[in-house]
Amino acid sequence: MDKHDVIIIGGGIAGLTAALHLAERGLKPLILESNEHIGGRLAGLPETDVKGKKFPAEHGVHGIWSSYCNLKSMLRRHGVVDQFTPATDEQWIYRVGDHVRRANIGSAIRNSFVPAPFHYIQLFLSPRFWGMFTLRDMLSIFNVWSVLVMALGIDPFVENQPMEGFTFGGALKKWGPAFRSLFFGLTRNGLATDPDQVPLAGFLAFLRFYTLMRRDAWAFEYLPNGGGEVCEKLSAKIQSLGGEIRFKSRVKRVEKDEAWTVHWEQDGIPGVDTAPFVILASDSPGAESIIKSSFPADDLFFPHGLGHAVIRLWFSNSPRRGPEAGMFSGDFVMHNFFWLERIYDSYKTWHAETGGACIEAHVYGPPSVLAQPDAVLLANVITDVNRAFPELKGHLIAPYLQRNAGTHTLPSLGKRGTHLGIETPWENLFCAGDWVRHETPAFFLERACVTGLEAANRVLRAKGLEEFKVESYPPPEPMAAWIESLMMKGRKRRKEKRAGNSK
């Protein structure tokens, strides 16, 4: 008899979600995690010491968007997070040469009195926003609108539209420089990567889910104590219900006989575990390595994994009044920012005691920038922060640079049959993670949670146990839904007409 009911490969949010729901139904899951800590890209990292004060660290600040309903429901149901820290506003800081301009955009979008998908119009009521643009930008508004309309009329995940060969950067070539810079900033902020690498299908799906179909989709919150606390509480709950978590266990391959055998290595020493079910919940590069080491699978598609840099700068002074977060675009090296003393409880306490501030900035590319030595990249970011917030010059206490490995998923869609979904060609082997092909419109943490829940449900179904409900997302606002319906019907009629003419 197998010791474990299910082996889960990977202890990120997808694996934790699957394990938690299986353990709730009385099953005994085993999580094999290759790292020394739980949580994947949401994990807590070793603390940073700044002049004797310890600060919690993580891979980077994570926004918990209003549409992350399954993730938030799970965290609240298990008492992991009772109260999130709401975002107030987001600032766009745009630099061209020595000129730095800024405009607040977040609250205007989510609180717009203009219904979706036209809610971006409210931004133009702000003189500061108008001041960001040139005549060339105004002349390119039609091109901007055409891409937004494309996002309304095409749902890449649901319609199976990989749109191979088309990139987000290519679609914006005819835009004016400021409009292009704005949407490059939004895309970097949302997809955490260089826009020139983003497939057009991924961008359109992102735009639909995060903003275009509903005004309140733009609203988001923060975890008050970061992702590390969330992962530790989830793992403690799993273990209290009879689940097991084994660290530093890197899975090499899997094979199927009567049951699944999982081959792993820990500190160079090989080992095996068996179970009737396996859930592959690692990041995309890890999943690709395991699958291709286990089966003939050279024709399968796996989304790319991307790395990026996170820089934190502590100051003895606070910046000018303004939003707690935002994005940089134009001639900046960095791409978004968060004032941590306005988000995390530990930083709030430090700020109250010292009056200091800490900014977290992310750099997503291009590759030539990320290839710079640490000292050069750090110096460039410090220079950028001083340009954007000159009142902080001379007040730097400590810098910290962290490079995250290339495991962040580049949202993309492979052809059906080549891009693994929750169910796979191999019986009782399921997949979960934000790289998995699934019709949910969700991204990143929410997609990992949903696919983890769905993978757990497949196991529960096979064992005749009660499945868990997957929560539905709020529908599009009426006007957005009406325009979407008209466009999709029109596209369907054109396809039918072309098919008739070809006979």
C-alpha distance (Angstrom), angle and dihedral (degrees) to the residues before:
residue distance angle dihedral
M1 . . .
D2 3.81 . .
K3 3.79 116.2 .
H4 3.81 92.0 -143.7
D5 3.80 127.8 47.6
V6 3.82 93.1 -154.1
I7 3.79 134.2 10.7
I8 3.81 113.6 -147.0
I9 3.79 116.2 -162.2
G10 3.80 108.7 -150.1
G11 3.79 132.4 26.9
G12 3.80 100.9 -138.3
I13 3.80 122.9 115.8
A14 3.82 91.7 -73.5
G15 3.80 92.7 53.5
L16 3.81 93.9 41.4
T17 3.81 91.3 49.7
A18 3.81 92.4 50.1
A19 3.80 93.2 46.0
L20 3.80 94.0 47.2
H21 3.80 94.4 52.0
L22 3.80 92.9 44.8
A23 3.80 91.3 49.2
E24 3.81 89.8 49.7
R25 3.81 87.9 61.2
G26 3.80 92.0 51.8
L27 3.80 99.0 -98.6
K28 3.81 122.8 133.5
P29 3.82 110.6 -128.2
L30 3.78 124.0 -173.0
I31 3.82 117.4 -149.9
L32 3.80 115.2 -155.4
E33 3.80 107.9 -160.1
S34 3.81 120.7 -175.3
N35 3.82 94.8 -155.6
E36 3.78 131.0 68.1
H37 3.79 92.1 -113.5
I38 3.78 136.7 47.1
G39 3.78 127.1 -113.9
G40 3.81 109.8 55.0
R41 3.82 109.5 -139.3
L42 3.83 90.4 -3.8
A43 3.81 93.2 54.1
G44 3.74 125.1 122.4
L45 3.81 115.3 -115.4
P46 3.82 132.3 -153.2
E47 3.79 113.0 -62.7
T48 3.80 122.2 -97.7
D49 3.81 117.4 -127.0
V50 3.81 114.6 -143.8
K51 3.80 112.4 179.6
G52 3.81 92.1 -34.5
K53 3.81 95.3 -44.0
K54 3.82 116.7 115.5
F55 3.81 117.8 -139.7
P56 3.81 124.2 -171.3
A57 3.79 113.9 -118.2
E58 3.80 134.2 -156.6
H59 3.80 140.3 164.1
G60 3.80 89.3 -81.8
V61 3.79 142.7 -59.1
H62 3.81 112.6 -57.0
G63 3.80 122.8 -152.8
I64 3.81 114.0 -141.6
W65 3.80 101.1 -149.3
S66 3.79 123.7 -149.6
S67 3.81 90.0 -112.4
Y68 3.82 92.6 58.4
C69 3.80 88.3 96.4
N70 3.83 99.2 147.2
L71 3.80 93.1 48.3
K72 3.80 93.5 47.3
S73 3.80 91.4 45.3
M74 3.81 91.4 53.4
L75 3.81 93.4 47.2
R76 3.79 93.2 48.4
R77 3.82 95.1 42.6
H78 3.79 90.8 57.1
G79 3.79 96.0 39.9
V80 3.81 92.4 -115.0
V81 3.82 93.8 130.9
D82 3.79 119.2 12.5
Q83 3.79 97.3 173.6
F84 3.80 128.6 22.4
T85 3.82 123.9 -154.1
P86 3.83 106.6 -111.6
A87 3.79 120.1 -135.1
T88 3.79 113.7 -122.2
D89 3.80 104.7 -168.3
E90 3.79 143.7 -27.8
Q91 3.78 126.3 -134.5
W92 3.79 128.4 -146.0
I93 3.82 110.9 -146.6
Y94 3.80 112.4 -169.8
R95 3.80 124.2 -171.5
V96 3.80 127.2 -167.2
G97 3.80 110.6 175.7
D98 3.81 107.5 -51.0
H99 3.80 94.1 -18.1
V100 3.82 117.4 99.1
R101 3.80 119.8 -172.0
R102 3.79 129.4 178.2
A103 3.78 139.8 -168.8
N104 3.81 133.5 176.1
I105 3.80 109.7 -121.1
G106 3.82 112.3 158.2
S107 3.80 102.8 75.7
A108 3.82 91.1 40.1
I109 3.81 90.6 58.6
R110 3.81 99.1 44.2
N111 3.81 94.6 39.6
S112 3.80 96.8 41.8
F113 3.81 117.3 140.6
V114 3.83 87.8 -147.9
P115 3.83 111.3 89.8
A116 3.80 122.3 -119.0
P117 2.98 132.6 -59.6
F118 3.83 89.5 30.1
H119 3.81 96.2 47.6
Y120 3.83 92.5 109.2
I121 3.84 86.3 71.7
Q122 3.81 89.1 78.6
L123 3.80 89.3 68.8
F124 3.81 88.5 69.0
L125 3.81 90.3 63.6
S126 3.81 87.5 72.4
P127 3.85 115.6 86.2
R128 3.80 88.8 -153.8
F129 3.79 90.5 56.8
W130 3.82 91.6 48.7
G131 3.79 88.1 51.1
M132 3.79 91.1 63.2
F133 3.81 93.6 67.0
T134 3.79 138.7 76.0
L135 3.80 131.8 -153.1
R136 3.79 88.9 -95.8
D137 3.80 89.2 59.1
M138 3.79 91.9 51.0
L139 3.79 90.9 51.1
S140 3.82 90.6 53.1
I141 3.82 96.2 55.4
F142 3.81 91.1 105.9
N143 3.80 90.2 56.9
V144 3.80 90.1 49.1
W145 3.77 92.1 50.9
S146 3.81 92.6 47.8
V147 3.82 91.5 59.7
L148 3.81 91.5 46.7
V149 3.80 89.5 50.5
M150 3.80 89.1 50.6
A151 3.82 88.8 56.5
L152 3.82 89.8 51.2
G153 3.78 93.8 51.9
I154 3.81 101.1 40.1
D155 3.80 125.6 60.0
P156 3.83 101.1 -174.4
F157 3.81 97.5 -169.6
V158 3.80 96.6 46.9
E159 3.81 96.5 37.7
N160 3.81 95.6 43.9
Q161 3.81 93.5 -120.7
P162 3.84 108.5 156.9
M163 3.85 89.7 169.8
E164 3.79 89.9 -155.3
G165 3.78 116.8 -154.1
F166 3.81 95.0 21.0
T167 3.81 120.3 108.8
F168 3.76 133.1 -170.0
G169 3.80 91.9 -122.0
G170 3.81 90.8 53.4
A171 3.81 92.2 51.5
L172 3.83 90.7 57.2
K173 3.81 99.1 51.5
K174 3.82 93.0 107.2
W175 3.79 94.6 49.3
G176 3.79 123.3 105.4
P177 3.82 115.8 -101.4
A178 3.81 98.0 -104.8
F179 3.82 94.7 44.7
R180 3.78 89.3 47.5
S181 3.80 90.4 48.2
L182 3.83 91.8 48.8
F183 3.79 94.3 53.2
F184 3.79 92.1 40.7
G185 3.80 86.4 56.0
L186 3.80 92.9 47.6
T187 3.79 90.6 49.2
R188 3.79 94.2 48.1
N189 3.79 90.0 47.2
G190 3.81 92.4 49.9
L191 3.80 103.5 33.7
A192 3.82 98.2 30.5
T193 3.78 95.0 -135.9
D194 3.79 143.7 91.6
P195 3.85 107.4 -76.5
D196 3.80 93.8 -134.6
Q197 3.80 87.7 66.6
V198 3.82 95.6 49.7
P199 3.83 115.2 105.6
L200 3.81 111.4 -129.1
A201 3.82 91.0 -122.1
G202 3.81 90.3 56.8
F203 3.80 92.3 49.0
L204 3.82 94.2 49.1
A205 3.80 91.4 48.5
F206 3.81 89.8 47.9
L207 3.80 92.6 50.1
R208 3.81 91.8 50.1
F209 3.80 95.7 48.6
Y210 3.80 100.2 40.7
T211 3.77 104.9 39.5
L212 3.80 123.8 -22.8
M213 3.81 102.2 77.0
R214 3.81 98.4 43.0
R215 3.79 135.5 22.0
D216 3.80 93.8 -141.9
A217 3.81 91.1 53.0
W218 3.80 86.0 81.6
A219 3.82 91.8 61.7
F220 3.77 115.9 100.0
E221 3.78 143.5 165.8
Y222 3.79 139.0 -149.8
L223 3.79 133.3 -124.3
P224 3.84 103.9 -107.9
N225 3.81 94.3 -138.9
G226 3.79 101.4 23.8
G227 3.78 132.7 -106.1
G228 3.80 97.1 -64.8
E229 3.79 93.2 70.2
V230 3.82 90.9 48.8
C231 3.80 92.8 52.4
E232 3.80 93.9 45.9
K233 3.80 91.9 51.6
L234 3.81 92.6 47.4
S235 3.80 92.0 49.1
A236 3.83 91.4 48.1
K237 3.82 89.8 52.2
I238 3.81 91.8 50.1
Q239 3.79 92.2 50.7
S240 3.80 92.3 46.7
L241 3.81 87.7 57.1
G242 3.81 93.4 52.6
G243 3.81 101.7 -89.5
E244 3.80 122.8 133.3
I245 3.82 130.6 -140.8
R246 3.79 120.6 -162.3
F247 3.81 118.6 -169.1
K248 3.81 131.5 -152.2
S249 3.81 89.3 25.0
R250 3.79 107.7 135.8
V251 3.78 111.8 -167.0
K252 3.79 113.9 -135.6
R253 3.80 103.3 180.0
V254 3.80 144.4 -24.6
E255 3.79 130.6 -138.3
K256 3.80 135.0 -172.8
D257 3.78 128.4 -135.5
E258 3.80 117.8 137.3
A259 3.80 87.0 -34.5
W260 3.79 133.9 10.9
T261 3.79 118.5 -84.8
V262 3.78 116.2 -157.3
H263 3.80 117.0 -159.7
W264 3.79 115.3 -155.3
E265 3.78 139.8 166.9
Q266 3.80 127.7 -139.5
D267 3.80 119.3 -172.1
G268 3.80 88.8 -21.3
I269 3.79 93.7 -52.0
P270 3.85 114.8 116.2
G271 3.79 123.9 -136.1
V272 3.80 141.7 165.6
D273 3.79 138.5 -143.3
T274 3.78 129.3 -173.1
A275 3.79 133.7 -151.0
P276 3.80 137.3 154.4
F277 3.83 91.3 -116.3
V278 3.81 134.8 39.7
I279 3.80 127.3 -167.4
L280 3.81 113.5 -163.5
A281 3.82 102.9 -150.5
S282 3.80 102.7 156.6
D283 3.80 125.4 119.3
S284 3.81 117.6 -79.1
P285 3.85 97.8 -96.2
G286 3.81 90.1 48.2
A287 3.81 92.3 47.8
E288 3.79 91.1 49.9
S289 3.79 91.9 51.6
I290 3.81 93.4 49.4
I291 3.81 95.7 44.5
K292 3.80 94.8 46.8
S293 3.82 90.8 47.2
S294 3.80 90.3 52.1
F295 3.82 107.0 38.7
P296 3.81 142.1 19.0
A297 3.79 94.3 -90.3
D298 3.80 109.8 140.6
D299 3.83 91.5 128.5
L300 3.82 94.4 57.9
F301 3.82 121.5 109.2
F302 3.81 122.1 -131.9
P303 3.83 122.7 179.8
H304 3.78 114.8 -115.3
G305 3.77 120.9 -100.2
L306 3.80 116.6 -133.7
G307 3.78 133.9 -160.4
H308 3.80 128.7 -147.6
A309 3.79 141.6 174.9
V310 3.81 128.8 -109.7
I311 3.80 119.6 -160.1
R312 3.81 125.5 -170.0
L313 3.80 121.0 -168.2
W314 3.80 122.2 -170.3
F315 3.81 118.6 -153.9
S316 3.79 133.0 -170.7
N317 3.81 89.4 -139.0
S318 3.81 134.3 51.4
P319 3.81 125.4 -118.1
R320 3.78 126.9 -115.6
R321 3.78 116.4 -71.5
G322 3.78 112.3 -80.8
P323 3.80 144.6 108.7
E324 3.79 120.3 -34.1
A325 3.80 92.7 -124.5
G326 3.76 143.9 14.8
M327 3.76 146.7 134.7
F328 3.78 138.4 -83.2
S329 3.78 122.4 -143.9
G330 3.77 139.3 165.1
D331 3.82 116.2 38.9
F332 3.80 96.3 -0.6
V333 3.81 122.7 113.5
M334 3.82 93.6 -148.5
H335 3.77 123.6 65.5
N336 3.79 112.5 -158.8
F337 3.79 139.2 5.2
F338 3.80 143.9 -156.9
W339 3.80 128.7 -166.0
L340 3.80 99.0 -137.9
E341 3.83 96.1 -162.3
R342 3.81 86.8 66.8
I343 3.81 95.0 48.6
Y344 3.83 113.2 33.4
D345 3.80 124.7 57.4
S346 3.83 95.5 -136.5
Y347 3.81 92.0 52.2
K348 3.81 90.8 46.1
T349 3.82 89.3 56.6
W350 3.81 91.7 48.8
H351 3.81 91.2 48.7
A352 3.81 91.4 50.6
E353 3.81 90.0 52.0
T354 3.82 99.1 43.2
G355 3.80 109.7 15.3
G356 3.80 88.2 -125.0
A357 3.80 128.9 138.0
C358 3.79 137.2 -150.0
I359 3.79 125.6 -154.7
E360 3.80 123.3 -161.3
A361 3.81 113.7 -156.6
H362 3.81 127.3 -176.0
V363 3.79 127.9 -148.8
Y364 3.82 114.4 -161.7
G365 3.79 101.5 175.6
P366 2.91 160.1 -142.5
P367 3.83 95.2 -125.5
S368 3.81 91.9 -117.2
V369 3.81 90.2 60.6
L370 3.80 94.3 45.8
A371 3.82 88.8 49.6
Q372 3.82 90.9 63.5
P373 3.83 116.4 110.8
D374 3.80 114.4 -95.8
A375 3.80 93.5 -107.9
V376 3.81 93.0 51.7
L377 3.81 95.0 45.8
L378 3.79 91.4 46.5
A379 3.83 92.0 49.0
N380 3.81 90.9 50.3
V381 3.80 92.3 51.0
I382 3.82 92.7 47.5
T383 3.81 88.4 51.5
D384 3.82 90.2 50.0
V385 3.81 92.6 50.1
N386 3.82 90.5 50.0
R387 3.82 89.5 51.6
A388 3.81 92.2 50.6
F389 3.81 95.6 39.9
P390 3.83 107.3 25.3
E391 3.80 90.6 170.3
L392 3.85 87.7 73.8
K393 3.81 95.9 58.6
G394 3.80 110.1 124.3
H395 3.81 93.3 15.3
L396 3.82 100.7 90.8
I397 3.82 111.9 131.6
A398 3.79 102.9 174.3
P399 3.81 139.8 -11.6
Y400 3.80 127.8 -150.4
L401 3.82 128.5 -172.4
Q402 3.79 123.1 -165.6
R403 3.80 125.3 -176.3
N404 3.78 115.2 -153.4
A405 3.79 117.6 -149.5
G406 3.81 121.7 -110.7
T407 3.80 96.4 -90.2
H408 3.81 100.6 106.8
T409 3.81 108.1 114.3
L410 3.79 118.9 -116.3
P411 3.84 101.0 -145.2
S412 3.78 108.3 -120.1
L413 3.77 139.6 138.1
G414 3.78 124.8 -127.9
K415 3.79 124.5 -157.7
R416 3.77 115.2 -77.6
G417 3.79 108.8 -92.5
T418 3.81 93.3 28.6
H419 3.82 99.7 59.4
L420 3.82 110.5 69.8
G421 3.78 117.6 -123.8
I422 3.79 130.1 -168.3
E423 3.80 89.8 -76.1
T424 3.79 114.4 53.0
P425 3.82 136.2 -167.0
W426 3.81 87.8 -97.9
E427 3.79 117.1 80.0
N428 3.80 115.3 -111.8
L429 3.81 93.1 3.1
F430 3.81 110.2 117.0
C431 3.80 132.5 178.5
A432 3.81 131.4 -139.5
G433 3.79 132.4 176.3
D434 3.77 142.5 88.2
W435 3.84 89.5 -77.7
V436 3.82 95.0 59.2
R437 3.82 120.4 111.1
H438 3.80 107.8 -113.9
E439 3.79 135.1 143.1
T440 3.80 93.2 -120.7
P441 3.82 110.6 114.8
A442 3.81 89.8 -141.1
F443 3.80 126.0 118.3
F444 3.81 136.9 -154.0
L445 3.83 115.4 -25.9
E446 3.80 93.6 14.4
R447 3.80 93.2 45.6
A448 3.81 90.2 48.9
C449 3.80 89.8 50.3
V450 3.82 94.6 47.1
T451 3.80 94.9 47.3
G452 3.82 90.6 45.3
L453 3.79 89.2 52.9
E454 3.81 92.0 46.0
A455 3.81 91.9 49.0
A456 3.81 89.8 51.2
N457 3.81 89.2 49.8
R458 3.82 90.5 54.4
V459 3.80 89.4 56.7
L460 3.81 92.4 45.1
R461 3.82 90.2 49.6
A462 3.81 91.5 51.7
K463 3.80 90.3 51.5
G464 3.81 94.3 45.3
L465 3.82 94.2 -114.0
E466 3.80 127.7 139.1
E467 3.79 113.3 -85.2
F468 3.80 126.4 -137.6
K469 3.77 123.2 -112.7
V470 3.79 118.3 -109.9
E471 3.80 109.2 -143.2
S472 3.80 118.6 -125.3
Y473 3.79 122.8 -126.8
P474 3.81 122.5 -115.8
P475 3.82 110.9 -89.3
P476 3.82 121.7 -111.9
E477 3.78 116.8 -85.0
P478 3.85 111.2 -91.2
M479 3.80 97.4 -103.2
A480 3.81 93.1 46.0
A481 3.81 90.1 47.5
W482 3.83 91.5 49.7
I483 3.82 93.5 50.3
E484 3.80 90.7 45.0
S485 3.82 90.7 51.8
L486 3.82 93.0 49.0
M487 3.79 92.5 49.6
M488 3.79 95.5 46.2
K489 3.81 92.0 47.9
G490 3.80 89.8 49.0
R491 3.79 91.8 50.6
K492 3.80 90.3 48.3
R493 3.82 91.9 51.8
R494 3.81 91.5 49.2
K495 3.78 91.0 51.2
E496 3.79 91.5 49.5
K497 3.81 90.9 48.2
R498 3.82 92.1 50.2
A499 3.79 90.2 47.7
G500 3.83 90.1 51.1
N501 3.80 93.0 48.8
S502 3.80 91.9 51.1
K503 3.82 93.1 58.0
